[in-house]
Amino acid sequence: MPTEAPILSVRGLTKHFGGVTALEGVGFELHRGEVLALAGDNGAGKSTLIKAISGVHQPDEGEIVYKGERVTLRNPRHAREIGIETIYQDLALADNLDVGANIFLGREPAAPLFGLIPRLDRRRMRTAARDVLAPLDVDLEDKKLGLPVRSLSGGQRQAVAIGRAIFWKAELLIMDEPTAALGVPEQRKVIELIRSLRRQDVAVIFISHNLVDIFAVADRILVLRRGLAAGERRPEQSSHDEIVRLMVGG
């Protein structure tokens, strides 16, 4: 059991959209190097919860405490600046650019040409890409680092998105359905990437409809139902059937 203070504490989070209550009094804690899975049916409140944590939505009630301080996340950029990164299903990669360019997307380094004209420092970007992907055990040859990311596999593309978050000092990584639309080998690779993040002491919130993936990687499972926290379980002390019962209210 973790003994240090949690990196994230969510307390009594509530969010209304008009007359609809998307979240009501949801709370949990998350420690460094821990994987928390969010489970729940469509409309359970999972997306609303992660959007509140990532600065997309402002909660109507409750508080978010990050690294021991209460925070009001103004927008996703503010969340990224303090170390909270979110990877959505579309990954937000530029398919026509190579791996290094995607790692630095929007923050490209420049180097002077002949000491005068600034140009993109592609060598630095490629070296940084190689270095940040190495701890994730991603097998990308140098020639692939220079190819557009559209030519990479689903698991490799996930690794690029994760590598970008790690390079920019993410301490809390939210992953929204990272194994959706992937084949079984690629799903296994993504699970290994999440385990690698745990070894690097990154806190992970993992959202998935796939209970096999959840039980394979999660330290704890928080089940949401109709905007409420229906229960929290440890995989080794629970079962697929129990999680489903919590999800549907049976």
PyMOL commands that set and color helices and strands:
alter all, ss='L'
color gray80, all
select helices_A, chain A and resi 46-53+76-81+99-103+122-136+142-145+149-151+154-167+184-199+211-217+235-237+240-248
alter helices_A, ss='H'
color red, helices_A
select strands_A, chain A and resi 8-17+20-30+35-39+61-66+69-71+84-87+110-113+117-120+172-176+203-207+220-225+228-233
alter strands_A, ss='S'
color yellow, strands_A
deselect
rebuild
show_as cartoon
